[in-house]
Amino acid sequence: MIRRMSEEERKRSMFREQVNKWRKPMRDHAEDIVNEPQHYARWKIEPITYIMMNGFEFWRGNIIKYASRAGYKPYEGMSEVQSEITDLEKVIRYARMRINQLEGKDKL
């Protein structure tokens, strides 16, 4: 007997397919963890190139860096979800440091 997928199962399946497409690198390259790590080299323009060509400040560059790699760089001993959360927390940290600086707080 063939069972039909429920609407919820069909939506989950479609969502998984979209996520898998989204996670594929946008450009192919050989893995070079020093000069072209996969979690950055997946974009048409690597974050470091974008950051340096625009002369961004340290805090702004780090926000771009961590936001760009969130969900793509696994941390040892962490799940994919926890690794992504870690990078997003770093984005928040650098944004908070800049806010503290603008507010004249001693502790960034």
N, C-alpha and C positions, 0 to 999 in steps of 0.2 A: 504494500500500500504506500503510495506516495503522499507525503504530507505537504500541504502548502504552507509557505512562510506567512506568519502573521504580519500585519502592517508594521508593528514595532520591530520585528526581526528584520524585515525588509529595510526599514530606515536605518537600523544599526549596521546592516551589511553595506548599505550605500555610504554611510558615514565612514566606516573602516576603509572602504575603497578610496574615498577622497583623502583621508589621512595618509594612506600609503602613497598616493600620488604626490601629496604635499611634502612628504618626507624624502622623496627622491632628490638627489642633487640636481641643481639646475644646469650644471656643466660637468662634464667628465674630466677626471684627472687622476693621476697616480697618487696614492697616499704618500704624502711627505709631511710628517707630523711637525716639522720645524718650519718649513717655508710655505706650506699650503695645507694646513690641517683641514680635514673634510668638513668639520663643523663651521668653518669660515669660507672655504673655497667653493661651497655649494652655490653661492650667489653669483650673479653676473658681475658684480663689482664686490671685491672682498671688503669687509668692514674697515680694515686697516688702510686700504687705498682711499676709500671714501673719507675716512677721518682725517688722514694726513693731507689729502688734496684740498680739503676745506679748512684746514688749520684749526680744528676744533680743540677746545680746552680739554684738559685731562678728564674732568668729571663727565663732560658731554661725550667724549670718545668712549669712556667706559660704559656709559648707558647704551650707546649704539652697539658696542662689542657684545655685552652680555645679552641684550635683547635679541641680537642677530643669532646668537648661538643657542639660546634657550630652546630646549627640546631636541637639540642635535648633538650636544656634547654629553656623553655619559660620564658620571663620576664613579670611581671605584667604590663598591659597597652600597651604591644607591640604585633605586629603581629608576626607570625612565622618567616617571612622574616626579620623583623627588629630585632628580638631577635638573629637570626643567624648573621646578620651584626654586631650587638653589640659585640658578642664574637670574630668575625674575626677582628674587630677594636682593640680589646684588644690584639690579637696576634700581630698585627702591632705595637701597642704601646710598648709592651715588646721588640720586635725586634729593634725598634727605640731607646729605652732606652739603649740597649746593644751597638748599633752602636755609640751612643753619648758617652758612657763610653770608648769605644775603641779609639774614636777620641779625648779623653781627654777633652770633654766639661764639664763645671761645672753643667749645667742643664741636668739631665737625662730625 
